[in-house]
Amino acid sequence: MHQTREDLFYIPGKKREVLIAAPHHGYISGSDCYTKEFAALLASKLDGSLLYAENLRPLVDLNKNPQLASTPQLRELCHIYQKYALSEQVGLFLEVHGHINGHYDVEISCGFEFDPSSQFDIEFEERLASLKRTLKQEIRDNWKEGLPVPPPSIGVYPFEQDVVMKATKTYLFQKIRELQLQGRRIFGIHIEIYEDFRAEGPDSPAYNCQLALVNALAQSIIKSFC
């Protein structure tokens, strides 16, 4: 584990080209509780690297414009976080968030509308559509009897326009889009998880739901992007 500064941590994985991040994780008000745990399980399944913050969300939004940070120290943390995300070695960037008011339990977005004249966008659209199909099937296969909540609903933008957390105005995802338009092969996926599917650990009632969803998501990502 590499502690960068303050409460920002990077754990390299076997596949450095896959990075799973949880920038808003924390256990205090204003944080996306247990997104580190979700992201860590997903990173383990994908052999990817893990990048996460601890209790920084009330102070700074790491995936937004660094110039909006209130202090030079927080601005530097934004730059460090985004430097990892945009590193040349990263080909698949998965950013995990938690929500309580989306239209779907799991909201997934690339942050932009596909351009049908772009070969990269055509490929990305096919991969994202495959992820959506496969995820729904994997959830059906992984959702065993006895789990405390029904299987999660899935919304993927731009296929479902009523997804709430689209990331279309998220600074980091627009930087990823700029790189794509410049010819770089990097896939960025913004993932929002409802609170019923995030858990601190095995003793939590939600843990088995979290594990089932992580397994389904990992298998779908492997089949569609890896």
C-alpha positions in Angstrom: 0.0 0.0 0.0 1.2 3.5 -0.8 -0.2 6.3 1.3 0.1 9.4 -1.0 -0.8 12.3 1.3 -3.4 12.9 4.0 -6.0 10.2 3.6 -5.5 9.1 0.0 -4.3 5.5 -0.6 -3.1 3.6 -3.7 -2.7 -0.2 -3.7 -1.1 -1.6 -6.9 -2.7 -4.7 -8.4 -1.4 -7.3 -10.8 -3.1 -5.6 -13.6 -2.0 -2.0 -13.4 -4.1 -1.2 -16.5 -7.2 -1.7 -14.4 -7.9 0.9 -11.7 -10.8 0.9 -9.3 -11.3 4.1 -7.3 -13.5 5.2 -4.4 -12.9 9.0 -4.1 -15.7 9.8 -1.7 -15.4 6.9 0.8 -15.6 7.5 4.5 -17.5 6.9 7.7 -18.5 10.5 8.5 -21.4 12.6 7.3 -21.2 13.5 3.7 -19.2 10.5 2.7 -20.1 7.5 0.5 -20.0 4.9 3.2 -18.5 1.5 2.5 -17.5 2.3 -1.1 -13.9 1.4 -0.3 -15.1 -2.0 0.8 -17.1 -2.4 -2.4 -14.2 -1.1 -4.6 -11.6 -3.3 -2.8 -13.7 -6.5 -3.4 -14.1 -5.5 -7.1 -10.3 -4.8 -7.4 -9.6 -8.2 -5.9 -11.9 -9.9 -8.4 -10.3 -8.0 -11.3 -6.7 -8.2 -10.1 -6.7 -4.4 -10.5 -5.2 -1.5 -8.5 -7.2 0.2 -5.8 -7.3 4.0 -5.1 -9.4 5.3 -2.3 -9.8 8.3 0.1 -10.7 8.2 3.8 -13.2 10.9 5.0 -12.1 13.5 2.5 -15.5 14.1 0.8 -16.8 16.8 3.2 -13.6 18.7 2.5 -13.0 18.2 -1.2 -14.4 16.5 -4.3 -11.4 14.6 -5.7 -12.9 14.0 -9.2 -13.9 17.6 -9.8 -11.9 20.6 -11.0 -8.9 21.0 -8.6 -9.2 24.8 -8.8 -12.5 24.5 -6.9 -10.6 23.1 -3.8 -10.6 25.4 -0.9 -6.9 25.1 0.1 -3.6 24.4 -1.8 -3.3 21.1 0.1 -6.7 19.9 -1.0 -6.0 21.1 -4.5 -2.8 19.0 -4.5 -4.8 15.9 -3.4 -7.1 16.4 -6.4 -4.1 16.5 -8.7 -2.6 13.3 -7.1 -5.9 11.4 -7.4 -6.5 12.5 -11.0 -2.9 11.7 -11.9 -3.4 8.1 -10.9 -6.7 7.9 -12.8 -5.2 9.4 -16.0 -1.9 7.5 -15.8 -0.6 6.2 -19.2 -0.8 2.6 -17.9 -4.6 2.8 -17.1 -6.8 1.5 -19.8 -9.9 0.8 -17.7 -10.9 3.3 -14.9 -13.8 2.3 -12.7 -15.0 4.9 -10.2 -17.3 3.6 -7.4 -19.7 5.9 -5.6 -22.7 5.4 -3.2 -26.1 6.9 -3.7 -29.5 7.0 -1.9 -31.7 8.6 -4.5 -31.0 7.3 -8.0 -33.7 5.9 -10.3 -31.8 2.6 -10.3 -30.1 0.6 -7.5 -27.0 0.5 -9.8 -26.4 3.4 -12.1 -23.6 3.1 -14.6 -22.3 5.8 -17.0 -19.5 6.6 -19.3 -20.2 10.3 -18.9 -21.1 11.2 -22.5 -23.3 10.4 -25.5 -21.7 8.1 -28.1 -20.7 9.6 -31.5 -21.7 7.1 -34.2 -19.0 8.4 -36.5 -16.2 7.5 -34.0 -14.8 4.0 -34.2 -13.7 4.2 -30.6 -17.3 5.2 -29.6 -18.8 2.4 -31.6 -16.5 -0.1 -29.8 -17.2 1.5 -26.4 -20.9 1.4 -27.0 -20.8 -2.3 -27.9 -18.7 -3.0 -24.8 -21.0 -1.0 -22.5 -24.1 -2.7 -24.0 -22.5 -6.1 -23.4 -21.7 -5.1 -19.8 -25.4 -4.2 -19.3 -26.7 -7.4 -20.8 -24.2 -9.6 -19.0 -24.6 -7.8 -15.7 -28.3 -8.5 -15.7 -27.8 -12.1 -16.4 -25.0 -12.5 -13.8 -27.2 -10.9 -11.2 -29.9 -13.4 -12.0 -27.3 -16.2 -11.6 -25.8 -14.8 -8.4 -28.9 -13.8 -6.5 -29.6 -16.8 -4.3 -32.5 -17.4 -2.1 -32.3 -15.9 1.4 -30.6 -12.6 0.5 -32.3 -9.8 2.5 -33.2 -7.6 -0.5 -34.4 -8.3 -4.1 -31.8 -8.1 -6.9 -30.8 -4.6 -7.8 -32.3 -2.7 -10.7 -29.7 -1.6 -13.4 -29.6 1.6 -15.4 -26.8 2.4 -17.8 -26.4 5.8 -19.4 -26.7 6.7 -22.3 -29.0 3.7 -22.9 -31.3 4.8 -20.1 -31.7 8.5 -20.2 -33.3 8.6 -16.7 -30.1 7.6 -14.9 -29.6 10.3 -12.3 -25.8 10.1 -11.8 -24.7 10.5 -15.4 -21.2 12.0 -14.7 -21.7 14.2 -17.8 -20.5 17.2 -15.8 -17.9 15.4 -13.7 -14.5 17.1 -14.4 -12.4 13.9 -14.3 -14.7 12.0 -16.7 -14.6 14.9 -19.1 -10.8 14.8 -19.0 -11.0 11.1 -19.8 -13.3 12.1 -22.7 -10.7 14.6 -24.0 -8.1 11.8 -24.0 -10.4 9.5 -26.0 -11.0 12.3 -28.5 -7.2 12.7 -28.8 -6.9 9.0 -29.7 -6.1 7.3 -26.3 -7.7 4.0 -25.6 -9.0 4.5 -22.1 -12.4 3.4 -20.9 -13.9 5.3 -18.0 -17.0 4.0 -16.1 -18.8 5.8 -13.3 -20.6 3.4 -11.0 -23.2 4.4 -8.3 -24.3 1.8 -5.8 -27.4 2.1 -3.6 -26.8 1.8 0.1 -28.5 -1.7 0.4 -25.7 -3.2 -1.6 -22.7 -1.7 0.3 -21.4 -3.2 3.5 -18.5 -2.7 6.0 -17.7 -6.4 6.4 -18.9 -10.0 6.7 -21.0 -9.3 9.8 -23.2 -6.7 8.0 -26.6 -7.9 6.9 -25.8 -6.3 3.5 -22.5 -8.2 3.0 -23.9 -11.1 1.0 -25.8 -8.7 -1.2 -22.6 -6.7 -1.8 -20.7 -9.9 -2.5 -23.3 -11.1 -5.0 -23.3 -7.8 -6.8 -19.5 -7.5 -6.9 -19.2 -11.0 -8.3 -21.8 -10.2 -11.0 -20.2 -6.9 -11.8 -16.7 -8.4 -12.0 -17.7 -11.2 -14.3 -19.5 -8.7 -16.5 -16.5 -6.4 -16.7 -14.2 -9.3 -17.5 -16.4 -10.5 -20.3 -17.0 -7.0 -21.8 -13.8 -5.1 -21.2 -10.9 -7.4 -20.2 
